[in-house]
Amino acid sequence: MELPPRVAKHLKLDAGCGVVCNDLNRFTWVGPDVRATPNGTPFYGQMPERLFEEIRARVIANAVRQTDRDE
């Protein structure tokens, strides 16, 4: 699901960036795939609640099972 351009810009992500709604990973935070932002934290910012709920609904609709990741 592509992020709305305004949200991507707010989070300082590339245009066309998206969220995968048919794959759900569970891992110890902060995992090796999580990279720091220029200010040194892994947090880009907060997405609008409505967008979060849409992503959540799509994950549920896809009946996604979580995959435990060790690395």
FENHU-V337268 format. One line per field, one symbol per residue. phi: phi as a letter, one per 30 degrees, with the letter a starting at -180 (. if undefined). Layout:
BEGIN
phi: ???
END
This chain:
BEGIN
phi: .ddeeddededicdeidbcdcbabccaddcdddccddedjcdcdkccdeddedddeddddddhdcdcdccc
END
